[in-house]
Amino acid sequence: MPPPRERPSPNFDARPSGQAVDILLLHYTGMRDGKTAMARLCDPAAKVSAHYCIGEDGGLTRLVAEKERAWHAGVGLWAGAGDINARSIGIELVNPGHEFGYRAFPEPQIAAIIELCRDILTRHPIPAARVLGHSDVAPLRKEDPGELFPWARLAAAGIGLWHGHAEAVSPAPSQTEIKRRLDAFGYGYLEDDLGAVVRAFQRHFQPENVTGTANAETLGILDALLARLD
Ligand SMILES: [Zn+2]
């Protein structure tokens, strides 16, 4: 991998001592262009950053060293853990996002993120099921990297979990049972807004059906993923 451009951001602090990195968290920048996004990620007043940012041309910039805690996740939850920044590496992908004209991630950007993730996974043994999107850990607030992000392609490249062929579940399980399975997979906020959590799950694993209502296929996918958890 070619060395990244360095553009140090002041927006980080130390990870808690002894804390292992066990989540890889992907984002989109959600701003009009990459220049604006990069300026914000380095603005001390914004108090946000990520370890890396990848432009639509595939250009890779390092903002924060992996050993530090970058400030990218905000309030979130995964598998019962709250301080996502402490235990994760955060990668921003330049994309205007749902607010400013969400569009497909271009090929050079996809190639670059696959290469970067593979590189990170050689340094940190992050389980496949913990390669996540921002909306997975903050489903009530976030939509990124969104339903256009090619998770299946990353999984085919050895990054993250995918479900392959999933059988639709019939008859549909109860709401309680849906909650139990989403909880077992790692999602939080199930008592706050189940629809938002289902929508986050669909953005990641059923991108052709982002409705917030679990259908028979949604549940089949969830079951297939749970079967692959360990
Ligand atoms: Zn984000």
Residues whose N, C-alpha, C, O or C-beta is under 5 A from the ligand:
A	BS01	ZN	H27 Y28 H72 H134 D144
